[in-house]
Amino acid sequence: MTAPLTPSPPPDEQPPHDPWQSPAYPGGATAPHGHERDGDGLRAEVVQAAVIMVAVAVAGVLLGALWMWLAPRVPLVSDGKAVYLKDTEGEQAIGTDGTFTLLSLGFGLVSGVVVFLLRRRGGIPLVAGLAVGSLLGALLAWRVGIFLGPETDVVAHAKSVGKGVVFDAPLELKAMGTVLAWPVAALAVHLGLTGLFGPRDPEPYPRDPESYPRGPEPYPGP
């Protein structure tokens, strides 16, 4: 029987500290990983984006009410057999689309500024929530304006008012592309403000070349 070649250290001595060893936590827990913290931050951004999407979409009710109130009316008249335009050369139908477009641009401007002021850091979830919420708000405004506006059943309305009586045509959008005015304006304003006034990432090195880290000095030689 032979003795071990390397004697074991006394029990009161501690082994040298290993700089590569992970720090110990009570209960044997390990240090939190970076991706877990990133996951919590991303989850919070998604929740904020969902709240902004809902809030912006609900604002479409106000846009629809304003559109119904400000849009020009298209006058119709019935001869008892058919319904005709009272003014065949009128531009009220074009004015209806124009009113919706101008109101949508205004709502896009306001929503883009408000979202930027609420969260200057931006982020992909926030931009997506603003875009989807603006589109849903524009569609909701379109339907709310029609619902609050004149009677949509033209034939029944003509019969109820009688022959030769002028009545208003229902609200409608001739160019459905106008529903994109709100999301396009909101994204343009928000991205522009973020690019001009948003937070900047720190530079890895200072701008002064003299302060850059240098390598070892060469050996001067004999």
Disulfide bonds with the S-S distance in Angstrom:
none
